[in-house]
Amino acid sequence: MYVNALILTIGSNILYHIFQKLTPGNLHPMIALMVTYLTAAILCAMLMPLFPGQPGILASLKQINWSSIALGAAIVGLEAGFLLAYRAGWNISLAAGVSNVALTVLLIPIGLLFFHEKLTTANWIGMVLCLAGLVLINMR
């Protein structure tokens, strides 16, 4: 399951960026996102039976806290950001890479400070290489 979850994430991310890039430029960005979220809500409802043993709908609704609402707001920013970046001319081959490397570097101190995560020497070296890659990717 550990690796399968990342395979799902990577495959979905590839499709995500392709579909973002293919969204018509003259379509209102918020309408595009509303249709996206409606589709996602329907798909989530259809996938619920694939997760047996999980709490039911009512039990799950009782467990929702502020983080689900905050995540929704963050997702709108993420989606709108990429949609507008592609409309502004970012290449699909660079936008996600630049964003993800910057995100990785910025999440490291958050993980260390707020979630008490630990990094190895190899992790620190990897972060330096990511920063170097970010600089190289942005050279014109």
DORO-561948 format. One record per residue (C-alpha): x, y, z; residue in one letter; residue number from 1. Coordinates in pm, 1 decimal. Example, Ala and Ser with C-alpha at 12.3 -4.5 7.8 and 13.67 -1.06 7.14 Angstrom:
BEGIN
NODE         x         y         z  residuo  num
NODE    1230.0    -450.0     780.0        A    1
NODE    1367.0    -106.0     714.0        S    2
***
This chain:
BEGIN
NODE         x         y         z  residuo  num
NODE       0.0       0.0       0.0        M    1
NODE     289.9     233.8      81.8        Y    2
NODE     424.4     235.7    -275.4        V    3
NODE      81.7     203.3    -439.5        N    4
NODE     -31.2     528.2    -279.0        A    5
NODE     262.3     711.9    -438.7        L    6
NODE     200.1     546.3    -774.7        I    7
NODE    -160.0     672.9    -757.5        L    8
NODE     -35.0    1018.5    -660.6        T    9
NODE     221.9    1036.2    -941.2        I   10
NODE     -13.4     903.2   -1207.8        G   11
NODE    -291.7    1136.7   -1098.6        S   12
NODE     -51.0    1430.1   -1086.8        N   13
NODE      57.5    1366.3   -1445.2        I   14
NODE    -305.2    1360.2   -1559.8        L   15
NODE    -380.4    1665.3   -1344.4        Y   16
NODE    -118.6    1878.7   -1518.7        H   17
NODE    -213.1    1756.3   -1865.7        I   18
NODE    -580.4    1837.5   -1805.5        F   19
NODE    -496.0    2173.9   -1648.1        Q   20
NODE    -289.2    2263.9   -1953.6        K   21
NODE    -574.0    2153.7   -2185.6        L   22
NODE    -843.9    2357.1   -2006.7        T   23
NODE    -973.0    2615.2   -2258.4        P   24
NODE    -816.7    2957.5   -2206.9        G   25
NODE   -1144.9    3140.0   -2261.4        N   26
NODE   -1330.1    2936.6   -1994.7        L   27
NODE   -1383.4    3128.0   -1669.2        H   28
NODE   -1130.8    2974.2   -1428.7        P   29
NODE   -1376.6    2947.9   -1139.6        M   30
NODE   -1639.3    2775.2   -1356.6        I   31
NODE   -1371.7    2527.4   -1465.0        A   32
NODE   -1287.1    2460.6   -1100.4        L   33
NODE   -1652.1    2426.7    -995.0        M   34
NODE   -1706.8    2159.0   -1260.8        V   35
NODE   -1384.4    1992.2   -1147.2        T   36
NODE   -1499.6    1982.6    -784.1        Y   37
NODE   -1847.1    1861.7    -874.3        L   38
NODE   -1689.1    1578.5   -1072.3        T   39
NODE   -1454.9    1502.5    -780.1        A   40
NODE   -1745.8    1497.0    -530.9        A   41
NODE   -1943.7    1253.8    -746.3        I   42
NODE   -1638.9    1032.2    -794.4        L   43
NODE   -1566.1    1032.7    -418.5        C   44
NODE   -1923.5     923.3    -348.1        A   45
NODE   -1890.7     643.5    -604.0        M   46
NODE   -1558.7     526.2    -453.9        L   47
NODE   -1683.2     506.7     -93.8        M   48
NODE   -1779.3     136.1    -120.3        P   49
NODE   -1416.0      54.9    -207.9        L   50
NODE   -1313.9     151.5     146.3        F   51
NODE   -1496.4    -102.6     365.2        P   52
NODE   -1441.1     -87.9     737.3        G   53
NODE   -1424.7     290.0     734.1        Q   54
NODE   -1682.0     492.8     928.1        P   55
NODE   -2006.2     557.6     741.2        G   56
NODE   -2116.4     891.5     600.8        I   57
NODE   -2283.8    1023.0     916.8        L   58
NODE   -2002.9     907.4    1146.1        A   59
NODE   -1746.9    1064.4     912.6        S   60
NODE   -1938.1    1392.6     890.5        L   61
NODE   -1931.3    1413.6    1270.9        K   62
NODE   -1550.9    1384.9    1263.5        Q   63
NODE   -1489.7    1669.4    1018.2        I   64
NODE   -1294.3    1955.3    1167.7        N   65
NODE   -1151.3    2284.5    1042.5        W   66
NODE    -875.1    2110.1     845.7        S   67
NODE   -1116.6    1979.6     579.2        S   68
NODE   -1243.3    2332.3     515.3        I   69
NODE    -890.4    2475.7     516.0        A   70
NODE    -779.8    2200.1     276.4        L   71
NODE   -1063.6    2296.7      43.5        G   72
NODE    -939.7    2656.5      40.0        A   73
NODE    -581.6    2542.2     -19.0        A   74
NODE    -693.1    2319.8    -306.7        I   75
NODE    -872.0    2611.4    -474.3        V   76
NODE    -548.5    2812.6    -452.0        G   77
NODE    -345.2    2521.7    -587.8        L   78
NODE    -581.2    2455.2    -876.0        E   79
NODE    -628.9    2820.5    -967.2        A   80
NODE    -254.7    2882.1    -939.6        G   81
NODE    -162.4    2612.6   -1189.1        F   82
NODE    -448.3    2701.1   -1423.0        L   83
NODE    -340.8    3065.0   -1428.1        L   84
NODE      28.6    2971.6   -1456.9        A   85
NODE     -41.6    2764.8   -1768.5        Y   86
NODE    -256.7    3042.4   -1911.9        R   87
NODE      29.1    3285.1   -1847.1        A   88
NODE     255.8    3068.8   -2061.2        G   89
NODE     438.0    2838.9   -1821.2        W   90
NODE     553.5    2518.0   -1985.6        N   91
NODE     401.4    2196.7   -1853.3        I   92
NODE     756.5    2058.8   -1839.1        S   93
NODE     868.7    2329.9   -1594.8        L   94
NODE     575.3    2465.4   -1391.9        A   95
NODE     516.0    2155.0   -1182.4        A   96
NODE     886.9    2092.7   -1132.4        G   97
NODE     958.3    2445.5   -1014.7        V   98
NODE     652.2    2442.6    -791.7        S   99
NODE     724.1    2100.0    -641.1        N  100
NODE    1092.5    2163.5    -572.9        V  101
NODE    1011.3    2496.8    -408.6        A  102
NODE     733.2    2325.9    -213.7        L  103
NODE     965.9    2049.9     -96.9        T  104
NODE    1226.5    2295.6      25.2        V  105
NODE     962.6    2504.9     204.4        L  106
NODE     797.2    2200.9     366.4        L  107
NODE    1122.3    2079.5     520.6        I  108
NODE    1135.2    2341.8     797.9        P  109
NODE     760.5    2296.8     854.8        I  110
NODE     811.3    1922.4     898.5        G  111
NODE    1106.0    1978.5    1131.5        L  112
NODE     947.7    2250.1    1346.8        L  113
NODE     582.6    2152.2    1365.5        F  114
NODE     580.9    1776.0    1309.2        F  115
NODE     917.0    1691.2    1471.9        H  116
NODE    1037.9    1501.2    1165.9        E  117
NODE    1403.3    1405.5    1137.2        K  118
NODE    1628.2    1435.3     832.7        L  119
NODE    1937.7    1234.3     754.9        T  120
NODE    2256.4    1369.6     603.1        T  121
NODE    2142.6    1225.1     270.4        A  122
NODE    1813.7    1418.3     303.7        N  123
NODE    2004.6    1745.1     358.1        W  124
NODE    2225.2    1675.0      58.0        I  125
NODE    1912.0    1604.5    -144.2        G  126
NODE    1765.9    1940.2     -38.2        M  127
NODE    2081.1    2120.1    -154.3        V  128
NODE    2061.2    1937.7    -487.5        L  129
NODE    1693.1    2034.2    -518.3        C  130
NODE    1783.9    2398.8    -463.1        L  131
NODE    2060.4    2373.0    -722.5        A  132
NODE    1813.3    2211.8    -963.2        G  133
NODE    1563.4    2490.0    -900.0        L  134
NODE    1825.6    2748.4    -990.3        V  135
NODE    1926.6    2556.0   -1304.4        L  136
NODE    1566.2    2500.1   -1418.0        I  137
NODE    1494.4    2872.2   -1392.6        N  138
NODE    1799.1    2977.7   -1598.2        M  139
NODE    1710.3    3101.6   -1942.4        R  140
***
